[in-house]
Amino acid sequence: MNCPRCKSKDTSVVDSRLAEDGRAVRRRRECTKCQHRFTTFERQELSSIIVIKRDGTREPYSRSKLERGIWLACSKRPITQEQIDKMLSQLEEKWGANKKEVSSSTVGMDVMKALKKIDKVAYIRFASVHREFKDVEEFKEEIVRMFK
């Protein structure tokens, strides 16, 4: 593991424990060169899941790509990394258990449902991109639906 500060390859594990979501190992590391401490998470790679895009093309599932999109929706909201990790781990387990392929619309709908439970503003932001809102009226309609 490379040190994020000085890029040294000489790091050591100071502490290891199961992450809060129970699906990853959290490791506290220290660089032997600059003494910088940092945390890494080790989890099973779910490369067997294939996402079917709207245009019919298929691509391997990428947790980091989905997580970037979720964090854009969660920008400046009181949401923790642990909440996002737990949400993604639960969703990945669901998608992996059902089948080898999952549609991007299923991924989007499942993320929206999970975000709605965590933070309604993040949910609206994510929904606006996933559902491709065209104008303010579509935002209003979604907000009204959310509170019914």
C-alpha positions in Angstrom: 0.0 0.0 0.0 1.4 3.4 -1.0 1.4 6.3 1.4 -1.0 8.9 0.1 1.2 11.7 1.4 4.8 10.8 0.3 4.0 7.8 -2.1 6.3 5.5 -0.2 5.6 1.8 -0.6 6.9 1.1 2.9 3.8 1.2 5.2 2.7 -1.0 8.1 -0.7 -2.0 9.5 -1.2 -0.5 13.0 -4.8 -1.8 13.6 -7.3 -4.0 11.8 -11.0 -4.5 12.5 -14.2 -5.3 10.8 -15.8 -2.2 9.3 -19.1 -1.0 10.7 -21.1 -2.5 7.8 -19.6 -5.9 8.6 -18.6 -6.5 4.9 -15.1 -5.0 4.9 -11.9 -4.9 6.9 -10.8 -1.5 8.1 -7.1 -1.1 8.4 -5.2 1.7 10.1 -1.8 2.1 8.4 1.3 4.2 9.1 4.0 5.2 6.6 7.4 4.2 7.9 9.1 7.0 6.0 6.9 10.1 6.9 4.8 8.6 9.8 1.6 9.7 8.1 -1.4 7.6 9.3 -4.3 6.7 7.0 -7.2 4.2 6.8 -7.9 1.7 4.1 -10.9 -0.6 3.6 -10.6 -4.1 2.1 -13.7 -5.7 0.7 -14.5 -8.5 -1.7 -14.6 -7.3 -5.3 -17.9 -7.8 -7.1 -16.6 -7.9 -10.6 -19.1 -10.5 -11.7 -22.0 -8.1 -11.7 -22.7 -6.6 -15.2 -24.7 -3.4 -15.6 -27.0 -3.1 -18.6 -27.1 0.5 -19.7 -30.1 2.3 -21.2 -28.8 1.9 -24.7 -28.4 -1.8 -24.2 -24.6 -1.9 -23.8 -23.1 -3.8 -20.9 -20.3 -2.9 -18.6 -18.8 -4.3 -15.4 -20.2 -2.8 -12.2 -18.0 -0.2 -10.7 -18.5 0.7 -7.0 -16.3 3.7 -7.3 -18.2 5.1 -10.3 -21.5 4.8 -8.5 -20.1 6.2 -5.3 -18.8 9.3 -7.1 -22.4 9.9 -8.4 -23.9 9.4 -4.9 -21.3 11.8 -3.4 -22.3 14.5 -5.9 -25.9 14.2 -4.7 -24.7 14.2 -1.1 -22.5 17.3 -1.4 -22.7 19.6 1.6 -25.2 17.2 3.3 -24.7 15.7 6.8 -24.0 12.2 5.4 -21.0 10.1 6.5 -18.7 7.8 4.5 -19.9 4.9 6.7 -23.6 5.5 5.7 -22.6 5.4 2.0 -20.4 2.3 2.5 -23.2 0.5 4.3 -25.8 1.5 1.7 -23.6 0.4 -1.2 -22.7 -2.9 0.5 -26.3 -3.8 1.1 -27.3 -2.9 -2.5 -24.4 -4.8 -3.9 -25.4 -7.9 -1.9 -28.9 -7.6 -3.2 -27.8 -7.2 -6.9 -25.3 -10.0 -6.6 -27.7 -12.4 -5.0 -30.4 -12.0 -7.6 -28.5 -12.4 -10.8 -25.3 -11.7 -12.7 -26.8 -8.8 -14.6 -28.7 -5.7 -13.4 -30.1 -2.8 -15.3 -28.9 0.7 -14.7 -32.5 1.7 -14.0 -32.7 -0.9 -11.2 -29.4 0.4 -9.8 -30.7 4.0 -10.0 -34.1 3.2 -8.4 -32.5 1.2 -5.6 -30.0 4.0 -4.8 -32.9 6.5 -4.8 -34.9 4.4 -2.4 -31.9 4.1 -0.1 -31.0 7.8 -0.3 -34.6 8.7 0.5 -34.2 7.0 3.9 -30.9 8.8 4.6 -31.4 12.3 3.3 -34.3 13.7 1.2 -32.2 16.5 -0.4 -29.6 14.0 -1.6 -32.5 11.8 -2.9 -33.9 14.7 -4.9 -30.5 15.6 -6.3 -29.8 12.0 -7.3 -33.4 11.6 -8.8 -33.0 14.7 -10.9 -30.0 13.1 -12.6 -31.3 9.6 -12.8 -34.7 10.5 -14.1 -33.3 13.3 -16.2 -35.6 16.1 -14.9 -36.1 18.7 -17.7 -37.4 21.7 -15.7 -38.5 23.0 -12.3 -41.9 21.5 -12.6 -40.5 18.0 -12.5 -38.6 18.9 -9.3 -41.9 20.2 -7.8 -43.8 17.1 -8.8 -41.2 14.8 -7.2 -41.1 16.8 -4.0 -44.9 16.6 -3.7 -44.8 12.8 -4.3 -42.1 12.5 -1.7 -44.3 14.0 1.0 -47.5 12.0 0.1 
